């Protein structure tokens, strides 16, 4: 396999990504609806300029999904390329080193909201398609799907469109560019995605708050009870423990070195990771259930008075690995909470947002071929197989509708990108190399 025919045009990629980043296009902000629409319209025009037939499809969450197609020649297979044009809000633009909506080159990286997630992947798809066009085209059928509401979470928008019109999305190979590499320069396929759920817990112990001088020490404190419940969900090393659930599995793919994980996560000097010395971070983030307390409410410190808390609330985010049942584990957490509630406190547990985990088979011929294309584009570097802690519900919907299709997860992101945060960035070399890999795949697949 050779890449000599494919030379990506960095200036062209920069121009495309500059235009896309200039649109402040979160779907969830009504006052920015014109920016969201402008990002959609720009993407439509860019795909039409490639000679694709482009249609816009309204989804039930009031976004538009773009579908651009080229019919296959004869019995050639069809490849679907996915990305999304909506972004998370840049809530504090003044905290950015440069304007989040002006693509800015600094220290070899390009900075801007959506530069990596996921407008960089749109630019990558466009460049791959141009490389193919410039080198004789392809007999493959092509479907480019660009979603407008991915960052809302869940699958109510595009998922419902797939359910209603599955033939629009039918393909032998589905290439989802919304993941990323293990590190800059490391060609990577994501083989599993965590599923999960949100778990809200309310604890009540008293009819109302009472004076801590008169009753503190004997009166059951709701905040203390909730802290004890939370503590029961972890062992002494910080590993998640759920009654009746195996939380000891190991990850069989690329390991995640502890020092690299600590750097990627921004762990402070002197702070140790959860787990024993025998636990690799990959085991704990990709192979085992994990619980994170993402919210806690009792009496704010600013409003504190000398009183025993009568009520406390917490929200846990549950993540579960591929091959497990998210709903069943969420219910096991609920049972665990009830079993470990102290003092007979009144506890309410509500489960919402359940999404099942996803796994793909890296040995599927199409995915194996794409892995080879990635290695070629990265000058023969070893291919990394990783998991992801994120959830992409779209993958489950597509897998349910098209169980025989190959589904590949990859993308221009890597840990330095800082997606969703201040100073989001992308390494332009990653866009170039993955565009070459995608072009190689479109050249080789089906032959």
C-alpha positions as CSV (number, residue, x, y, z in Angstrom):
1,X,0.0,0.0,0.0
2,X,1.4,3.4,-0.9
3,X,0.4,7.0,-0.2
4,X,2.6,8.6,-2.9
5,X,-0.5,9.7,-4.8
6,X,-2.0,11.6,-1.9
7,X,-0.4,14.8,-0.8
8,X,-2.8,16.8,1.4
9,X,-3.0,20.6,1.0
10,X,-2.4,22.2,4.4
11,X,-3.4,25.7,3.2
12,X,-6.7,24.3,1.9
13,X,-7.4,22.5,5.1
14,X,-6.6,25.6,7.1
15,X,-9.0,27.7,5.0
16,X,-11.8,25.1,5.4
17,X,-11.3,24.8,9.2
18,X,-11.0,28.6,9.6
19,X,-14.4,29.1,7.9
20,X,-16.0,26.4,10.1
21,X,-14.5,27.6,13.3
22,X,-15.7,31.2,12.6
23,X,-19.2,30.0,13.2
24,X,-20.2,30.0,16.9
25,X,-22.5,27.1,16.3
26,X,-23.8,25.3,19.5
27,X,-27.2,23.9,18.8
28,X,-28.3,24.5,22.4
29,X,-28.2,28.3,22.4
30,X,-31.2,29.9,20.7
31,X,-29.6,33.3,20.3
32,X,-26.9,31.7,18.2
33,X,-29.3,29.9,15.8
34,X,-28.1,32.0,12.9
35,X,-24.5,30.9,13.5
36,X,-25.6,27.3,13.7
37,X,-27.5,27.7,10.4
38,X,-24.5,29.4,8.8
39,X,-22.2,26.4,9.8
40,X,-24.8,24.1,8.2
41,X,-25.0,26.1,5.0
42,X,-21.3,26.4,4.7
43,X,-20.9,22.6,5.0
44,X,-23.7,22.0,2.4
45,X,-21.9,24.3,-0.1
46,X,-18.6,22.6,0.5
47,X,-20.1,19.2,-0.1
48,X,-21.9,20.4,-3.2
49,X,-18.7,21.8,-4.6
50,X,-17.4,18.2,-4.5
51,X,-20.2,17.1,-6.8
52,X,-22.2,15.3,-4.2
53,X,-25.9,15.3,-4.1
54,X,-26.8,17.1,-0.8
55,X,-30.0,17.1,1.2
56,X,-30.9,18.5,4.6
57,X,-33.1,16.6,7.0
58,X,-34.8,18.1,10.0
59,X,-34.5,16.1,13.2
60,X,-36.9,16.1,16.1
61,X,-34.6,18.2,18.2
62,X,-34.9,21.1,15.7
63,X,-31.5,20.6,14.0
64,X,-30.7,19.7,10.4
65,X,-28.6,16.7,9.5
66,X,-26.7,17.0,6.2
67,X,-26.6,13.9,3.9
68,X,-24.4,14.1,0.8
69,X,-24.3,11.1,-1.5
70,X,-22.6,9.6,-4.6
71,X,-24.1,6.5,-6.0
72,X,-21.9,3.4,-6.3
73,X,-20.7,2.2,-9.7
74,X,-22.1,-1.3,-10.3
75,X,-22.1,-3.5,-7.2
76,X,-19.4,-1.5,-5.4
77,X,-20.0,-1.1,-1.7
78,X,-21.0,2.1,0.0
79,X,-19.0,3.9,2.7
80,X,-20.6,6.4,5.2
81,X,-18.4,9.2,6.6
82,X,-19.8,10.9,9.8
83,X,-19.0,14.0,11.7
84,X,-20.9,16.9,13.3
85,X,-21.0,20.7,12.8
86,X,-22.4,21.8,16.2
87,X,-20.0,22.6,19.1
88,X,-20.2,23.0,22.8
89,X,-20.4,26.7,23.9
90,X,-17.3,28.7,24.5
91,X,-18.8,30.0,27.8
92,X,-15.8,32.2,28.8
93,X,-14.2,33.6,25.6
94,X,-12.0,36.0,27.6
95,X,-10.3,33.0,29.2
96,X,-8.9,31.9,25.8
97,X,-5.5,32.9,24.7
98,X,-6.9,33.9,21.4
99,X,-10.4,34.4,20.0
100,X,-12.1,31.0,20.1
101,X,-13.8,31.7,16.7
102,X,-10.7,32.7,14.8
103,X,-8.5,29.7,13.9
104,X,-5.1,30.7,15.3
105,X,-1.8,28.9,14.7
106,X,0.4,28.8,17.8
107,X,3.4,26.5,18.6
108,X,2.5,24.2,15.7
109,X,-1.1,23.8,16.7
110,X,-4.4,25.4,15.5
111,X,-6.6,26.8,18.2
112,X,-10.3,27.4,18.1
113,X,-13.7,26.1,19.3
114,X,-14.4,22.9,17.3
115,X,-10.9,22.7,15.8
116,X,-10.8,19.1,17.0
117,X,-14.4,18.3,18.0
118,X,-15.6,18.0,15.5
119,X,-15.0,20.6,12.7
120,X,-11.5,19.3,12.3
121,X,-13.0,16.0,11.2
122,X,-15.3,17.8,8.7
123,X,-12.2,19.4,7.2
124,X,-10.5,16.0,7.2
125,X,-13.4,14.4,5.3
126,X,-13.4,17.2,2.8
127,X,-9.7,16.8,2.2
128,X,-9.9,13.0,1.8
129,X,-12.7,13.4,-0.8
130,X,-10.7,16.0,-2.7
131,X,-7.6,13.7,-2.7
132,X,-9.7,10.9,-4.1
133,X,-11.2,13.2,-6.7
134,X,-7.8,14.5,-7.8
135,X,-6.5,10.9,-8.2
136,X,-9.2,9.3,-10.4
137,X,-12.2,9.1,-8.1
138,X,-13.7,5.9,-6.7
139,X,-16.4,3.4,-7.7
140,X,-17.6,3.3,-4.1
141,X,-20.9,4.7,-3.0
142,X,-20.3,7.6,-0.7
143,X,-22.6,9.0,2.0
144,X,-21.3,11.9,4.1
145,X,-23.5,12.5,7.2
146,X,-22.9,15.7,9.2
147,X,-25.0,16.0,12.3
148,X,-26.2,19.3,13.8
149,X,-27.0,18.3,17.4
150,X,-24.5,15.7,18.6
151,X,-23.3,17.7,21.6
152,X,-26.8,17.6,23.1
153,X,-26.1,14.1,24.1
154,X,-28.5,11.2,23.7
155,X,-29.8,10.0,20.4
156,X,-33.2,11.7,20.0
157,X,-32.2,13.8,17.0
158,X,-30.2,11.8,14.4
159,X,-31.2,8.5,16.1
160,X,-34.9,9.1,15.4
161,X,-34.1,10.0,11.8
162,X,-32.2,6.8,11.3
163,X,-35.1,4.9,12.8
164,X,-37.6,6.6,10.5
165,X,-35.4,6.4,7.3
166,X,-32.8,3.7,7.7
167,X,-32.1,3.4,4.0
168,X,-30.6,6.9,4.0
169,X,-27.8,5.6,6.2
170,X,-27.3,2.1,4.8
171,X,-23.7,1.3,4.1
172,X,-21.2,-1.6,4.2
173,X,-18.6,0.5,6.1
174,X,-19.5,3.3,8.5
175,X,-16.6,5.6,9.4
176,X,-17.4,7.7,12.5
177,X,-14.8,10.5,12.8
178,X,-15.6,11.6,16.4
179,X,-12.9,9.9,18.4
180,X,-9.1,10.3,18.3
181,X,-5.6,9.0,18.6
182,X,-3.9,7.8,21.8
183,X,-1.3,10.5,21.3
184,X,0.0,12.7,18.5
185,X,1.6,10.5,15.9
186,X,0.0,7.3,17.1
187,X,-2.5,5.9,14.6
188,X,-5.5,4.7,16.6
189,X,-8.8,2.9,16.4
190,X,-11.3,3.1,19.2
191,X,-12.8,-0.4,19.7
192,X,-15.1,0.3,22.6
193,X,-17.2,3.0,24.1
194,X,-18.5,3.2,27.6
195,X,-22.2,3.2,28.2
196,X,-23.7,4.6,31.3
197,X,-26.5,6.4,33.2
198,X,-27.2,9.3,35.5
199,X,-28.2,8.4,39.0
200,X,-29.8,11.0,41.3
201,X,-29.9,10.2,45.0
202,X,-31.9,12.2,47.7
203,X,-31.5,11.4,51.4
204,X,-33.8,12.8,54.1
205,X,-33.3,12.2,57.8
206,X,-35.3,14.9,59.7
207,X,-38.5,16.9,59.2
208,X,-36.3,20.0,59.0
209,X,-32.9,21.3,60.0
210,X,-32.4,21.5,63.7
211,X,-29.9,23.3,65.9
212,X,-26.5,21.5,66.0
213,X,-25.9,22.7,69.6
214,X,-29.1,21.1,70.8
215,X,-29.2,18.0,68.6
216,X,-25.9,17.5,66.8
217,X,-24.2,14.2,67.6
218,X,-27.3,12.2,68.0
219,X,-29.5,13.6,65.3
220,X,-28.9,11.8,61.9
221,X,-27.3,14.2,59.4
222,X,-28.5,13.7,55.8
223,X,-25.3,15.0,54.3
224,X,-23.2,12.7,56.5
225,X,-25.5,9.8,55.4
226,X,-25.0,10.6,51.8
227,X,-21.2,10.8,52.2
228,X,-21.3,7.3,53.8
229,X,-23.4,6.0,50.9
230,X,-20.9,7.4,48.4
231,X,-17.9,6.0,50.3
232,X,-19.5,2.5,50.2
233,X,-19.2,2.7,46.4
234,X,-15.4,2.7,46.5
235,X,-12.8,0.5,48.2
236,X,-9.8,1.8,50.1
237,X,-7.8,2.4,46.9
238,X,-10.5,4.4,45.2
239,X,-11.7,1.6,42.9
240,X,-15.5,1.5,42.2
241,X,-17.3,-1.4,44.0
242,X,-20.9,-2.3,43.3
243,X,-22.5,-5.2,45.1
244,X,-23.0,-8.1,42.7
245,X,-21.1,-6.5,39.8
246,X,-17.6,-7.5,38.7
247,X,-15.4,-4.5,38.9
248,X,-12.1,-6.3,38.3
249,X,-11.8,-6.8,34.5
250,X,-8.6,-5.9,32.6
251,X,-8.1,-4.1,29.3
252,X,-6.7,-6.3,26.5
253,X,-5.7,-3.5,24.1
254,X,-3.3,-0.6,24.3
255,X,-2.2,0.1,27.9
256,X,-2.5,3.6,29.3
257,X,0.7,4.4,31.1
258,X,0.1,5.9,34.6
259,X,2.3,8.9,34.0
260,X,0.7,9.6,30.7
261,X,-2.8,9.3,32.2
262,X,-1.8,11.6,35.1
263,X,-0.5,14.2,32.6
264,X,-3.5,14.0,30.4
265,X,-5.9,14.3,33.3
266,X,-4.0,17.2,34.9
267,X,-3.4,15.3,38.2
268,X,-1.6,17.6,40.7
269,X,1.9,16.9,41.9
270,X,1.9,14.5,44.8
271,X,-1.6,13.2,44.1
272,X,-1.8,9.5,43.3
273,X,-4.2,7.7,40.9
274,X,-7.0,5.4,42.1
275,X,-6.3,1.7,42.2
276,X,-3.5,-0.6,43.3
277,X,-0.1,-0.7,41.6
278,X,-1.3,-3.7,39.6
279,X,-4.2,-1.6,38.1
280,X,-3.4,0.1,34.8
281,X,-5.5,3.2,34.1
282,X,-6.8,1.5,31.0
283,X,-8.4,-1.2,33.1
284,X,-10.2,1.3,35.2
285,X,-11.4,3.6,32.5
286,X,-12.1,1.2,29.6
287,X,-12.7,-2.3,31.2
288,X,-14.6,-1.7,34.5
289,X,-17.7,0.1,35.7
290,X,-16.9,3.5,37.2
291,X,-18.9,5.9,39.3
292,X,-18.2,9.6,39.6
293,X,-20.1,12.0,41.9
294,X,-20.7,15.0,39.6
295,X,-22.9,17.0,41.9
296,X,-23.6,17.3,45.6
297,X,-26.2,19.6,47.3
298,X,-26.8,20.3,51.0
299,X,-26.2,23.6,52.6
300,X,-23.8,25.8,50.7
301,X,-20.8,27.0,52.7
302,X,-21.8,30.6,52.2
303,X,-25.2,29.9,53.7
304,X,-24.0,27.6,56.5
305,X,-25.6,27.9,60.0
306,X,-25.2,25.8,63.1
307,X,-27.8,23.2,62.1
308,X,-28.0,19.5,61.3
309,X,-28.8,18.9,57.6
310,X,-32.1,17.3,57.1
311,X,-31.8,16.7,53.3
312,X,-29.0,16.1,50.9
313,X,-28.8,15.3,47.2
314,X,-26.2,13.9,44.8
315,X,-25.9,13.0,41.2
316,X,-23.6,10.2,40.1
317,X,-22.4,9.5,36.6
318,X,-22.1,5.8,36.0
319,X,-19.9,4.5,33.1
320,X,-19.9,0.8,32.1
321,X,-17.6,-1.0,29.7
322,X,-18.5,-2.8,26.5
323,X,-20.0,-6.2,26.9
324,X,-22.0,-5.2,30.0
325,X,-25.7,-4.2,30.5
326,X,-25.9,-0.5,31.5
327,X,-29.5,-0.7,32.7
328,X,-28.7,-3.8,34.8
329,X,-25.7,-2.2,36.4
330,X,-27.5,1.0,37.1
331,X,-30.2,-1.0,38.9
332,X,-27.4,-2.8,40.8
333,X,-26.1,0.6,41.9
334,X,-29.7,1.5,43.1
335,X,-29.9,-1.7,45.1
336,X,-26.4,-1.1,46.5
337,X,-27.4,2.4,47.7
338,X,-30.5,1.1,49.5
339,X,-28.4,-1.7,51.1
340,X,-25.8,0.8,52.4
341,X,-28.0,3.6,53.6
342,X,-27.2,4.3,57.3
343,X,-29.7,5.0,60.1
344,X,-32.7,3.9,58.1
345,X,-32.6,7.2,56.3
346,X,-35.2,7.8,53.7
347,X,-33.5,7.5,50.3
348,X,-34.9,8.0,46.8
349,X,-32.9,6.8,43.8
350,X,-33.8,7.9,40.2
351,X,-32.0,6.5,37.1
352,X,-32.1,8.4,33.8
353,X,-30.2,8.8,30.6
354,X,-29.3,5.1,30.3
355,X,-27.2,4.3,27.2
356,X,-25.6,1.0,26.4
357,X,-21.9,0.5,25.7
358,X,-20.6,-0.2,22.2
359,X,-17.9,-2.5,20.8
360,X,-16.6,-3.0,17.3
361,X,-14.5,-5.8,15.9
362,X,-11.0,-4.6,14.8
363,X,-10.6,-7.9,12.9
364,X,-13.5,-7.1,10.5
365,X,-11.9,-7.0,7.1
366,X,-13.0,-3.4,6.4
367,X,-11.8,-2.2,9.8
368,X,-8.5,-4.2,9.5
369,X,-8.0,-2.5,6.1
370,X,-8.6,0.9,7.5
371,X,-6.1,0.1,10.3
372,X,-3.5,-0.7,7.6
373,X,-4.3,2.6,5.9
374,X,-3.8,4.5,9.1
375,X,-0.4,2.8,9.6
376,X,0.6,3.7,6.1
377,X,-0.4,7.3,6.6
378,X,1.7,7.3,9.8
379,X,4.8,5.9,8.1
380,X,4.3,2.4,9.4
381,X,3.8,3.2,13.1
382,X,2.1,0.5,15.2
383,X,-1.7,0.7,15.4
384,X,-3.1,1.4,18.8
385,X,-6.4,-0.1,19.9
386,X,-8.0,1.9,22.7
387,X,-11.3,2.3,24.5
388,X,-13.1,5.6,25.1
389,X,-14.8,6.8,28.2
390,X,-17.2,8.8,26.1
391,X,-20.5,7.6,24.8
392,X,-21.7,8.0,21.2
393,X,-25.3,6.6,21.2
394,X,-25.4,6.9,17.4
395,X,-23.1,3.8,17.3
396,X,-25.6,1.6,19.0
397,X,-28.4,2.8,16.7
398,X,-26.4,2.2,13.6
399,X,-25.3,-1.2,14.9
400,X,-28.8,-2.2,15.6
401,X,-30.0,-1.3,12.1
402,X,-27.0,-2.6,10.2
403,X,-25.5,-5.5,12.3
404,X,-23.3,-6.6,9.4
405,X,-21.7,-3.2,8.7
406,X,-18.2,-2.4,9.7
407,X,-18.2,0.5,12.1
408,X,-14.8,2.3,12.6
409,X,-14.2,4.9,15.3
410,X,-11.3,7.3,14.8
411,X,-10.6,11.0,14.4
412,X,-8.2,14.0,14.6
413,X,-8.5,14.4,18.4
414,X,-5.7,13.4,20.9
415,X,-5.2,14.2,24.6
416,X,-3.6,17.6,24.0
417,X,-6.7,18.9,22.1
418,X,-8.6,20.0,25.2
419,X,-11.9,19.4,23.6
420,X,-14.9,21.2,25.3
421,X,-12.4,23.4,27.3
422,X,-10.6,26.7,27.0
423,X,-8.0,26.8,24.2
424,X,-9.2,23.8,22.3
425,X,-6.7,22.9,19.6
426,X,-5.7,20.4,16.9
427,X,-2.4,19.3,15.5
428,X,-2.7,19.9,11.7
429,X,-0.5,16.9,11.0
430,X,-3.2,14.7,12.5
431,X,-5.8,16.1,10.1
432,X,-3.4,15.5,7.1
433,X,-2.5,12.0,8.0
434,X,-6.0,10.9,8.8
435,X,-7.2,12.4,5.5
436,X,-4.6,10.4,3.7
437,X,-5.6,7.2,5.6
438,X,-9.3,7.8,4.7
439,X,-8.4,8.5,1.0
440,X,-6.3,5.3,0.9
441,X,-9.3,3.4,2.3
442,X,-11.7,4.9,-0.2
443,X,-9.1,3.8,-2.9
444,X,-8.6,0.3,-1.6
445,X,-12.0,-0.8,-0.1
446,X,-14.0,-3.1,-2.3
447,X,-11.2,-4.2,-4.5
